[in-house]
Amino acid sequence: MTSLLTNTLPWHEGEERLHRTLRVPYSANPTTPYLSPRAASLVQQSPLLALGTLDSQGRPWSTIWGGTAGFATPVAESMIGLQTLVDSKYDPVVQALLTGNQTDAYTGKMVSGLAVDLENRRRVKLYGRMVTGSLSDGDAGQAQLVVHIEQSLGNCPKYMNKRHIVPAKPDSKLISDSPQLSPTAVELLSRADTIFVSSSHGAATMDTNTRGGPPGFMRVESNNASGAVLVYPEYSGNRLYQTLGNLETTPLAGFVVPDFDSGNVLYFTGSTEILVGKDAAAVLPGSNLAVRVTIAAAIFVENGLGFRGEAGDPSPYNPRVRYLVNEKQVFVTQKDSDSESMATLIKKEDITPSIQRFRFRISGRNPISWSAGQYVTLSFEDELNMGYSHMRDDDPTSLNDDFVRTFTVSSYPGRDIPADQFEIMVRRHGAVTRYLSQVSERAGLEIPLKGFGGSFQVSGKSIVPYVAGGIGITPLLAQLPELDISQLRLFWSISFNDLGLVHDIFQRWPQLPLSTTLFITNVELDGADRQMWDGIQSSGVQIIRRRMQAGDLDLALADVWYLCAGVALKGMVLNWLVGKTVVYEDFNY
């Protein structure tokens, strides 16, 4: 009930429970119990409006309408009108509001909305009751809808990926209406960086909002005939938890996933489960809060949207994609904090101006070991976490950063260093590696060691071809003691600026140059370390002063190839090696 004295709305019990669970300090509900002037202005300026309502079974559905600014506009005090072309056949919100016997419409059917201006990263949430509506004949019908607005609230621009919206005419074709998602629907989810979700607090209120992130941030946990199961992270936000508060009392939600390029669209509704803390991290590592959705009904429509969106800049707040535990091999955090292993920094070496080698000593109650080719997972949260902040424009990605990092171990267990020590070799890139580069080895830095993982094993009794890009040589280094280097064929692409890395590795492994073809880019001999350059040239390595090309890889060498490179080179090499088995390590930093 709205307070007559303060003109504010109270939190409902679901929101209050979430605030207590997540330890959010109390603040008043900022929602306005009417259409505020600012909200009214943004509605008129927004080319899109996401809408939510309940169907005859009480299930929430979402859709998104529009194409040009002005299709939705205030028509009276706290009243908005919408007029636009929609998909009359398959849009579930059109079906719930504007088709069939709508005798309940005039009694005030719940409608939630989100006016969205993606190009300028602006949005405002709306909730109200349907006053009247109509739909003209035709597969692409003219929808008219009038809604009395009872609540409005502006939201922040975080996680909104820019798009320029242009109108288009729907020409819908049903592809699938099964709760088991079709391959094309799964493919859309793998690319989607913007979704819209509607939820309700029983029959009292509704909420529609957007969730954005990097492409593919919503993950497919399973996809069976009984209904696909999806999981997505809840990133750091304004901590109002209005959507999650609804899911706390009424664990149902409706989603719409638009394909801004093609006009295809995925609608689905289902039951939800809020995952908090360790429960979230156990499903989606790196997450403190996540939502699992079990789909009860889904509709995938080709060309069902009345607009297209030309991609602009992604949100600077987007974190990296977080993968499910059943998608990638990940470390298991030690549950007993008393037995947690620690890693103490004991040595650091500068290899190039941007690449360093760090040595750590392991300590803890329980012995911990690793195999050559594995990575180590270290937590820098205690050193770098600055606590909650709503916005942080100077370092936006830090808001969702748990400061847990994985690094490939570059040393062989027990070779040249004690068995309780290991080394990593990293390029300075991002908060953690910047911090490591600045800390003194005499400072006694001690950080939690979460574990070792991965299984990038290089093996073979005959020729072993390995393609490396820059510091992608690292996984190979730890395994060289196990390999017959004379059987290795190393194709290594590197910038001239990283020549110090080549020199360092060839000094450590003097027999490696004879098995190496070095592709050097950005060669600039003026001011270079001539002694280092001359030493590399005389080492026996084959040097090619250009980028690696398809013809440089002799496909007859072997059926199994190994690869560790950045995204661009990895993509090219995988295309060059079609028909071969390629064992590769992700290298996305």
C-alpha positions as CSV (number, residue, x, y, z in Angstrom):
1,M,0.0,0.0,0.0
2,T,1.3,3.5,-0.9
3,S,2.1,5.8,2.0
4,L,-0.1,8.8,1.8
5,L,2.4,10.9,3.8
6,T,5.6,10.0,1.9
7,N,4.1,9.0,-1.4
8,T,6.3,5.9,-1.4
9,L,5.8,2.2,-1.8
10,P,6.8,-0.4,0.8
11,W,9.0,-3.4,0.0
12,H,7.0,-6.6,-0.3
13,E,8.0,-9.7,1.8
14,G,10.0,-11.3,-1.0
15,E,12.1,-8.3,-1.5
16,E,12.6,-8.0,2.2
17,R,13.7,-11.6,2.5
18,L,16.3,-11.1,-0.3
19,H,17.6,-8.0,1.4
20,R,18.1,-9.9,4.6
21,T,19.7,-12.9,2.9
22,L,22.1,-10.7,1.0
23,R,22.7,-8.3,3.9
24,V,21.6,-5.2,2.0
25,P,21.4,-2.1,4.3
26,Y,17.9,-0.7,4.6
27,S,16.8,2.0,2.2
28,A,13.4,3.2,1.1
29,N,11.8,1.8,-2.0
30,P,12.6,4.4,-4.8
31,T,9.7,3.3,-6.9
32,T,7.2,6.1,-7.7
33,P,3.5,5.1,-7.3
34,Y,2.6,6.9,-10.6
35,L,4.0,7.7,-14.0
36,S,6.7,10.3,-13.1
37,P,7.4,13.1,-15.5
38,R,10.9,11.7,-16.1
39,A,9.5,8.3,-16.8
40,A,6.8,9.7,-19.1
41,S,9.5,11.5,-21.1
42,L,11.7,8.4,-21.5
43,V,8.7,6.3,-22.6
44,Q,8.1,8.7,-25.4
45,Q,11.8,8.8,-26.4
46,S,12.4,5.0,-26.3
47,P,12.1,3.0,-29.5
48,L,11.4,-0.2,-27.6
49,L,9.1,-1.3,-24.8
50,A,9.4,-4.8,-23.2
51,L,6.1,-6.0,-21.8
52,G,5.0,-8.7,-19.4
53,T,1.7,-10.2,-18.4
54,L,0.2,-13.4,-17.1
55,D,-1.6,-16.0,-19.3
56,S,-4.7,-17.8,-18.4
57,Q,-2.7,-20.3,-16.4
58,G,-1.0,-17.6,-14.3
59,R,2.3,-18.0,-16.1
60,P,4.3,-14.9,-16.9
61,W,5.4,-14.1,-20.4
62,S,7.5,-11.4,-21.9
63,T,7.7,-9.7,-25.3
64,I,9.3,-6.6,-26.8
65,W,7.5,-4.2,-29.2
66,G,8.4,-1.1,-31.1
67,G,10.9,0.1,-33.7
68,T,10.7,3.9,-33.6
69,A,10.6,6.4,-30.8
70,G,7.1,7.7,-30.1
71,F,5.1,4.5,-30.7
72,A,4.4,4.6,-26.9
73,T,3.4,7.9,-25.4
74,P,1.6,9.4,-22.4
75,V,-2.1,10.0,-23.2
76,A,-3.3,11.2,-19.8
77,E,-2.1,11.5,-16.3
78,S,-0.3,8.2,-15.4
79,M,-1.7,6.7,-18.6
80,I,0.3,5.5,-21.7
81,G,-0.8,4.4,-25.1
82,L,1.0,2.0,-27.5
83,Q,0.4,1.6,-31.2
84,T,2.7,-0.6,-33.2
85,L,2.9,-3.6,-35.6
86,V,3.2,-7.0,-33.8
87,D,3.3,-10.7,-34.5
88,S,-0.4,-11.5,-34.1
89,K,0.1,-15.3,-34.4
90,Y,2.8,-16.3,-31.9
91,D,3.6,-13.4,-29.6
92,P,2.4,-14.8,-26.2
93,V,1.7,-11.3,-24.7
94,V,-0.4,-10.4,-27.7
95,Q,-2.3,-13.7,-27.2
96,A,-2.8,-13.0,-23.5
97,L,-3.9,-9.4,-23.8
98,L,-5.4,-8.8,-27.3
99,T,-6.9,-12.0,-28.7
100,G,-9.9,-14.1,-27.7
101,N,-12.4,-13.2,-25.1
102,Q,-10.8,-10.3,-23.2
103,T,-13.7,-9.6,-20.8
104,D,-11.2,-9.4,-18.0
105,A,-9.3,-6.6,-19.7
106,Y,-11.5,-3.9,-18.3
107,T,-11.2,-5.2,-14.8
108,G,-7.5,-4.3,-15.0
109,K,-5.2,-7.1,-16.2
110,M,-1.7,-6.7,-14.9
111,V,0.9,-5.4,-17.3
112,S,4.5,-4.7,-16.6
113,G,6.9,-2.8,-18.9
114,L,10.4,-1.6,-19.5
115,A,10.9,1.4,-21.9
116,V,14.3,0.9,-23.4
117,D,16.7,3.2,-25.3
118,L,19.6,0.9,-25.9
119,E,21.5,3.4,-28.1
120,N,21.8,5.8,-25.1
121,R,21.7,3.2,-22.4
122,R,18.5,4.4,-20.8
123,R,15.6,2.5,-19.3
124,V,12.6,3.0,-17.0
125,K,10.4,0.3,-15.4
126,L,6.6,0.5,-15.5
127,Y,3.8,-1.4,-13.9
128,G,0.1,-0.9,-14.3
129,R,-3.3,-2.3,-15.3
130,M,-4.7,-2.7,-18.8
131,V,-7.4,-0.2,-19.6
132,T,-8.3,-1.2,-23.2
133,G,-6.7,-2.7,-26.3
134,S,-7.3,-3.9,-29.8
135,L,-5.6,-5.8,-32.6
136,S,-6.2,-5.4,-36.3
137,D,-6.5,-8.4,-38.6
138,G,-3.5,-9.9,-40.3
139,D,-0.5,-11.9,-39.3
140,A,1.3,-8.6,-38.6
141,G,-1.5,-6.8,-36.8
142,Q,-1.6,-3.3,-35.6
143,A,-1.7,-3.5,-31.8
144,Q,-3.2,-0.7,-29.7
145,L,-2.9,-0.8,-25.9
146,V,-3.7,1.6,-23.1
147,V,-2.3,1.0,-19.6
148,H,-2.8,2.9,-16.4
149,I,0.6,3.2,-14.7
150,E,0.7,2.6,-11.0
151,Q,4.5,2.4,-10.6
152,S,7.6,3.7,-12.4
153,L,11.3,3.6,-11.7
154,G,14.3,4.7,-13.7
155,N,17.2,2.2,-13.7
156,C,21.0,2.6,-14.3
157,P,22.8,2.0,-17.6
158,K,25.0,-0.9,-16.4
159,Y,25.1,-4.0,-18.6
160,M,23.2,-2.3,-21.5
161,N,24.9,-3.1,-24.8
162,K,24.3,-0.3,-27.3
163,R,22.1,-0.8,-30.4
164,H,20.6,1.5,-32.9
165,I,17.0,0.4,-33.5
166,V,15.3,0.5,-36.8
167,P,11.7,-0.6,-37.7
168,A,10.9,-3.8,-39.6
169,K,7.7,-5.6,-40.5
170,P,7.1,-8.9,-38.7
171,D,6.6,-11.9,-41.0
172,S,6.5,-14.7,-38.5
173,K,7.0,-18.4,-38.9
174,L,6.9,-20.8,-36.1
175,I,10.1,-22.9,-35.7
176,S,9.4,-24.7,-32.4
177,D,6.9,-24.7,-29.6
178,S,8.5,-27.3,-27.4
179,P,10.0,-26.8,-23.9
180,Q,13.0,-28.6,-25.3
181,L,14.9,-25.9,-27.2
182,S,15.6,-26.3,-30.9
183,P,19.2,-26.1,-32.1
184,T,18.5,-22.6,-33.6
185,A,17.2,-21.4,-30.2
186,V,20.2,-22.8,-28.4
187,E,22.4,-21.1,-31.0
188,L,20.6,-17.8,-30.4
189,L,21.2,-18.1,-26.6
190,S,24.9,-18.6,-27.3
191,R,25.0,-15.2,-29.0
192,A,22.5,-13.3,-26.9
193,D,23.8,-10.4,-24.9
194,T,20.4,-8.9,-24.0
195,I,17.3,-10.6,-22.6
196,F,14.1,-9.4,-20.9
197,V,12.4,-11.0,-17.9
198,S,9.0,-10.6,-16.4
199,S,7.9,-11.8,-13.0
200,S,5.0,-11.3,-10.5
201,H,4.4,-11.0,-6.8
202,G,1.4,-13.3,-6.9
203,A,-1.6,-11.4,-8.3
204,A,-0.5,-8.1,-6.7
205,T,2.2,-6.6,-8.9
206,M,4.5,-7.4,-11.9
207,D,8.0,-6.4,-12.9
208,T,9.8,-6.4,-16.3
209,N,13.5,-5.7,-16.6
210,T,16.5,-6.5,-18.7
211,R,19.5,-8.6,-18.1
212,G,22.6,-7.9,-20.2
213,G,26.2,-9.2,-20.3
214,P,28.7,-10.7,-22.7
215,P,27.3,-12.9,-25.6
216,G,26.2,-16.2,-24.1
217,F,26.0,-15.1,-20.5
218,M,22.8,-17.2,-20.2
219,R,24.0,-20.9,-20.1
220,V,22.1,-24.1,-21.1
221,E,22.5,-26.5,-18.2
222,S,20.5,-29.3,-19.9
223,N,18.0,-29.6,-22.8
224,N,15.7,-32.6,-22.4
225,A,12.2,-33.3,-23.7
226,S,10.8,-32.3,-20.2
227,G,12.1,-28.8,-20.6
228,A,15.5,-27.1,-21.0
229,V,17.2,-25.8,-17.9
230,L,19.0,-22.5,-18.1
231,V,21.2,-20.6,-15.7
232,Y,22.3,-17.0,-15.7
233,P,24.4,-14.9,-13.2
234,E,22.9,-11.9,-11.4
235,Y,25.7,-9.3,-11.7
236,S,26.3,-6.6,-9.1
237,G,23.6,-4.0,-9.5
238,N,21.5,-1.5,-7.5
239,R,20.6,-4.1,-4.9
240,L,16.9,-3.4,-5.0
241,Y,16.3,-7.1,-6.0
242,Q,12.7,-6.4,-7.3
243,T,12.8,-9.2,-9.9
244,L,14.4,-11.6,-7.4
245,G,12.0,-10.5,-4.7
246,N,9.2,-11.6,-7.0
247,L,10.9,-14.9,-7.7
248,E,11.2,-15.4,-3.9
249,T,7.5,-15.4,-3.4
250,T,6.4,-16.5,-6.9
251,P,9.1,-18.6,-8.5
252,L,7.9,-18.2,-12.1
253,A,9.3,-16.0,-14.8
254,G,8.8,-15.2,-18.5
255,F,11.6,-14.3,-20.9
256,V,12.1,-12.9,-24.3
257,V,15.4,-13.2,-26.2
258,P,15.5,-11.1,-29.3
259,D,17.8,-11.7,-32.2
260,F,18.5,-8.1,-33.2
261,D,20.2,-9.1,-36.5
262,S,17.6,-11.5,-38.0
263,G,14.4,-10.6,-36.2
264,N,14.0,-14.1,-34.8
265,V,12.8,-14.3,-31.2
266,L,12.7,-16.8,-28.4
267,Y,9.9,-16.7,-25.8
268,F,9.8,-19.0,-22.8
269,T,8.2,-19.3,-19.4
270,G,9.1,-21.5,-16.5
271,S,9.9,-22.1,-12.9
272,T,12.9,-20.5,-11.2
273,E,15.3,-21.2,-8.4
274,I,17.5,-18.5,-6.8
275,L,21.0,-19.7,-6.1
276,V,23.0,-17.8,-3.4
277,G,26.6,-18.0,-2.3
278,K,28.1,-21.4,-2.5
279,D,25.0,-22.8,-4.2
280,A,25.6,-20.3,-7.1
281,A,29.3,-20.9,-7.3
282,A,28.8,-24.7,-7.3
283,V,26.7,-24.3,-10.5
284,L,28.3,-21.2,-12.1
285,P,31.8,-20.8,-10.7
286,G,32.6,-17.2,-10.1
287,S,29.0,-16.3,-9.2
288,N,27.6,-15.3,-5.8
289,L,24.1,-15.0,-7.1
290,A,22.4,-16.8,-10.0
291,V,19.0,-17.9,-11.3
292,R,18.2,-21.3,-12.7
293,V,15.2,-21.5,-15.0
294,T,13.4,-24.8,-15.9
295,I,11.4,-24.1,-19.0
296,A,7.7,-25.1,-19.0
297,A,6.8,-23.7,-22.4
298,A,8.8,-22.1,-25.2
299,I,8.1,-20.5,-28.6
300,F,10.8,-19.9,-31.2
301,V,9.7,-17.7,-34.0
302,E,11.5,-16.7,-37.2
303,N,11.2,-13.0,-38.1
304,G,8.7,-12.3,-35.3
305,L,10.1,-8.9,-34.3
306,G,9.0,-5.5,-35.5
307,F,12.5,-4.0,-35.4
308,R,16.2,-4.7,-36.0
309,G,19.2,-3.5,-34.0
310,E,22.5,-2.5,-35.3
311,A,25.2,-3.4,-32.7
312,G,27.2,-0.7,-31.0
313,D,29.5,-0.7,-28.1
314,P,29.1,-3.4,-25.4
315,S,28.7,-2.3,-21.8
316,P,32.1,-1.6,-20.2
317,Y,30.7,-3.3,-17.1
318,N,30.3,-6.7,-18.8
319,P,32.4,-9.4,-17.1
320,R,33.6,-12.5,-19.0
321,V,31.2,-15.3,-19.6
322,R,30.9,-17.6,-16.7
323,Y,30.7,-21.3,-17.7
324,L,28.7,-24.0,-15.9
325,V,30.6,-26.7,-14.1
326,N,29.3,-29.3,-16.6
327,E,30.7,-27.2,-19.5
328,K,34.3,-26.8,-18.4
329,Q,36.7,-28.5,-16.0
330,V,37.0,-26.1,-13.1
331,F,38.7,-26.2,-9.8
332,V,36.8,-27.3,-6.7
333,T,37.2,-24.8,-3.9
334,Q,38.3,-26.4,-0.7
335,K,35.4,-26.4,1.7
336,D,37.4,-26.7,4.9
337,S,39.0,-23.3,5.4
338,D,41.3,-24.7,8.1
339,S,42.9,-27.0,5.5
340,E,43.1,-24.4,2.7
341,S,46.5,-24.3,1.0
342,M,48.3,-21.0,0.6
343,A,50.8,-19.8,-2.0
344,T,53.6,-17.4,-1.0
345,L,55.3,-15.3,-3.6
346,I,59.1,-15.9,-3.2
347,K,60.6,-14.8,-6.5
348,K,59.8,-12.7,-9.5
349,E,61.7,-12.1,-12.8
350,D,61.2,-9.6,-15.6
351,I,61.4,-11.4,-18.9
352,T,60.1,-8.6,-21.1
353,P,58.6,-5.2,-20.2
354,S,55.2,-6.9,-20.0
355,I,55.9,-10.5,-19.2
356,Q,57.1,-11.8,-15.8
357,R,57.8,-15.1,-14.1
358,F,56.6,-15.7,-10.6
359,R,57.6,-18.4,-8.2
360,F,55.4,-19.5,-5.3
361,R,55.9,-21.8,-2.3
362,I,52.9,-24.0,-1.2
363,S,52.0,-24.3,2.4
364,G,49.0,-25.9,4.2
365,R,48.0,-28.8,6.4
366,N,47.2,-31.1,3.5
367,P,49.8,-31.8,0.7
368,I,48.8,-30.7,-2.7
369,S,50.3,-31.7,-6.0
370,W,49.9,-31.1,-9.7
371,S,50.8,-32.6,-13.1
372,A,52.6,-31.0,-15.9
373,G,50.2,-29.2,-18.2
374,Q,47.8,-28.1,-15.5
375,Y,46.8,-24.7,-14.3
376,V,46.7,-23.3,-10.8
377,T,43.8,-21.3,-9.4
378,L,44.7,-18.4,-7.0
379,S,42.4,-16.0,-5.1
380,F,43.4,-12.4,-4.8
381,E,40.1,-11.3,-3.4
382,D,41.5,-10.3,0.0
383,E,44.1,-8.1,-1.7
384,L,42.0,-6.4,-4.3
385,N,38.3,-6.5,-3.4
386,M,37.1,-2.9,-2.5
387,G,33.6,-3.9,-1.4
388,Y,30.2,-3.0,-2.8
389,S,29.8,0.0,-5.2
390,H,26.8,0.6,-7.4
391,M,28.8,2.2,-10.2
392,R,32.6,2.4,-10.8
393,D,33.2,4.1,-14.1
394,D,37.0,4.2,-13.5
395,D,37.2,0.4,-13.3
396,P,33.7,-1.0,-14.3
397,T,34.7,-4.6,-14.7
398,S,35.8,-4.8,-11.1
399,L,32.2,-4.7,-9.8
400,N,31.7,-8.3,-10.8
401,D,35.3,-9.5,-10.3
402,D,35.9,-12.2,-7.7
403,F,39.6,-11.8,-8.3
404,V,40.0,-15.5,-8.7
405,R,42.5,-16.3,-11.5
406,T,43.8,-19.4,-13.3
407,F,47.4,-19.5,-14.6
408,T,49.1,-22.3,-16.5
409,V,52.0,-23.7,-14.4
410,S,55.2,-23.3,-16.5
411,S,57.4,-25.4,-14.3
412,Y,57.7,-29.2,-14.2
413,P,57.0,-30.7,-10.7
414,G,60.2,-31.0,-8.8
415,R,62.6,-30.1,-11.7
416,D,65.2,-27.4,-10.9
417,I,63.0,-26.2,-8.0
418,P,61.7,-27.9,-4.8
419,A,58.6,-30.1,-5.0
420,D,56.6,-27.6,-2.9
421,Q,57.2,-24.7,-5.4
422,F,55.8,-23.8,-8.8
423,E,56.2,-21.1,-11.4
424,I,53.8,-19.2,-13.6
425,M,54.7,-16.9,-16.5
426,V,52.2,-14.2,-17.2
427,R,51.7,-11.1,-19.3
428,R,50.6,-8.0,-17.4
429,H,47.0,-7.5,-18.3
430,G,44.2,-6.6,-15.9
431,A,44.0,-5.9,-12.1
432,V,45.6,-9.1,-10.8
433,T,48.6,-9.2,-13.0
434,R,49.2,-5.5,-12.5
435,Y,49.1,-6.1,-8.8
436,L,51.5,-9.0,-9.1
437,S,53.9,-6.9,-11.1
438,Q,54.0,-4.2,-8.5
439,V,54.3,-6.3,-5.3
440,S,57.8,-7.0,-4.0
441,E,59.0,-10.5,-3.6
442,R,60.2,-9.5,-0.2
443,A,56.7,-8.5,0.9
444,G,55.7,-12.1,1.9
445,L,52.5,-12.0,-0.2
446,E,50.4,-15.0,0.8
447,I,47.3,-15.9,-1.2
448,P,44.8,-18.7,-1.0
449,L,45.5,-21.6,-3.5
450,K,42.2,-23.0,-4.6
451,G,43.6,-25.9,-6.5
452,F,45.1,-27.3,-9.7
453,G,43.1,-28.4,-12.7
454,G,43.0,-28.9,-16.4
455,S,44.3,-31.7,-18.6
456,F,46.2,-30.2,-21.5
457,Q,48.6,-33.1,-22.0
458,V,51.1,-33.1,-24.9
459,S,52.1,-36.6,-25.8
460,G,53.1,-38.7,-28.7
461,K,55.8,-41.2,-29.7
462,S,56.2,-39.8,-33.2
463,I,56.1,-36.2,-34.5
464,V,54.3,-33.7,-32.1
465,P,53.2,-30.5,-33.9
466,Y,52.5,-27.6,-31.5
467,V,51.2,-24.1,-32.5
468,A,51.8,-21.3,-30.0
469,G,50.8,-17.6,-30.1
470,G,53.0,-15.4,-27.9
471,I,52.8,-16.6,-24.3
472,G,50.8,-19.6,-25.4
473,I,54.1,-21.4,-25.3
474,T,53.6,-21.7,-21.5
475,P,51.7,-25.0,-21.3
476,L,54.4,-26.7,-23.4
477,L,57.2,-25.5,-21.1
478,A,56.1,-27.6,-18.1
479,Q,56.0,-30.7,-20.3
480,L,59.3,-30.4,-22.1
481,P,61.1,-32.7,-19.6
482,E,58.7,-35.5,-20.6
483,L,59.0,-35.0,-24.4
484,D,61.6,-36.1,-27.0
485,I,62.3,-32.5,-28.2
486,S,63.7,-33.9,-31.5
487,Q,60.2,-35.1,-32.3
488,L,58.6,-31.7,-31.5
489,R,57.6,-29.3,-34.3
490,L,57.0,-25.9,-32.7
491,F,55.3,-23.2,-34.8
492,W,55.6,-20.1,-32.7
493,S,54.1,-16.7,-33.6
494,I,55.5,-13.8,-31.6
495,S,55.8,-10.1,-31.7
496,F,59.3,-8.6,-31.9
497,N,58.5,-6.8,-28.7
498,D,58.5,-10.1,-26.9
499,L,61.9,-11.3,-28.2
500,G,63.1,-11.4,-24.6
501,L,60.6,-14.3,-24.0
502,V,62.2,-16.3,-26.9
503,H,65.7,-15.6,-25.6
504,D,64.8,-16.7,-22.0
505,I,63.2,-20.0,-23.2
506,F,66.0,-20.8,-25.6
507,Q,68.5,-20.2,-22.8
508,R,66.7,-22.7,-20.6
509,W,66.1,-25.2,-23.4
510,P,69.1,-24.9,-25.8
511,Q,67.9,-27.9,-27.9
512,L,64.4,-26.3,-28.5
513,P,65.5,-23.9,-31.4
514,L,66.3,-26.8,-33.7
515,S,62.6,-27.9,-33.4
516,T,61.2,-24.4,-33.8
517,T,59.9,-22.2,-36.6
518,L,59.6,-18.7,-35.3
519,F,57.1,-16.3,-37.0
520,I,58.1,-12.8,-35.9
521,T,55.9,-9.7,-36.5
522,N,56.7,-6.0,-36.0
523,V,60.4,-6.5,-36.5
524,E,62.2,-3.2,-35.6
525,L,66.0,-3.6,-35.3
526,D,66.7,0.0,-34.5
527,G,67.3,0.2,-30.8
528,A,66.9,-3.5,-30.3
529,D,69.2,-5.7,-28.2
530,R,71.5,-6.8,-31.0
531,Q,73.3,-9.3,-28.8
532,M,70.0,-11.0,-27.9
533,W,68.8,-10.9,-31.6
534,D,72.1,-12.3,-32.8
535,G,72.0,-15.0,-30.2
536,I,68.5,-16.1,-31.3
537,Q,69.5,-16.1,-35.0
538,S,72.5,-18.3,-34.3
539,S,70.6,-20.7,-32.1
540,G,69.5,-22.9,-35.0
541,V,65.9,-21.7,-35.1
542,Q,64.1,-21.1,-38.4
543,I,63.0,-17.4,-38.5
544,I,60.2,-16.1,-40.8
545,R,59.5,-12.4,-40.5
546,R,55.8,-12.3,-41.1
547,R,52.6,-13.7,-39.7
548,M,51.9,-17.4,-39.8
549,Q,49.9,-18.6,-42.8
550,A,48.0,-21.7,-43.6
551,G,50.7,-23.0,-45.9
552,D,53.3,-22.9,-43.1
553,L,51.7,-25.9,-41.4
554,D,52.6,-29.2,-43.0
555,L,49.4,-31.2,-42.5
556,A,51.2,-34.4,-43.2
557,L,53.2,-34.1,-40.0
558,A,50.6,-35.7,-37.8
559,D,46.9,-36.4,-37.3
560,V,46.9,-34.8,-33.8
561,W,48.0,-31.2,-33.4
562,Y,48.3,-29.1,-30.2
563,L,47.4,-25.4,-30.0
564,C,47.5,-22.6,-27.5
565,A,47.0,-19.1,-28.9
566,G,44.8,-16.0,-28.6
567,V,41.3,-15.9,-30.0
568,A,42.2,-14.6,-33.5
569,L,45.1,-17.0,-34.2
570,K,43.3,-19.9,-32.6
571,G,40.3,-19.4,-35.0
572,M,42.5,-19.3,-38.0
573,V,44.6,-22.3,-37.1
574,L,41.4,-24.4,-36.4
575,N,40.2,-23.5,-39.9
576,W,43.6,-24.5,-41.3
577,L,43.6,-27.8,-39.5
578,V,40.1,-29.0,-40.6
579,G,40.1,-32.8,-40.6
580,K,42.8,-33.0,-37.9
581,T,42.3,-33.7,-34.2
582,V,43.3,-30.4,-32.5
583,V,43.9,-30.4,-28.7
584,Y,43.8,-26.8,-27.6
585,E,44.0,-24.7,-24.5
586,D,41.8,-21.6,-24.0
587,F,43.9,-18.5,-24.0
588,N,41.5,-15.5,-23.6
589,Y,43.5,-13.0,-21.7
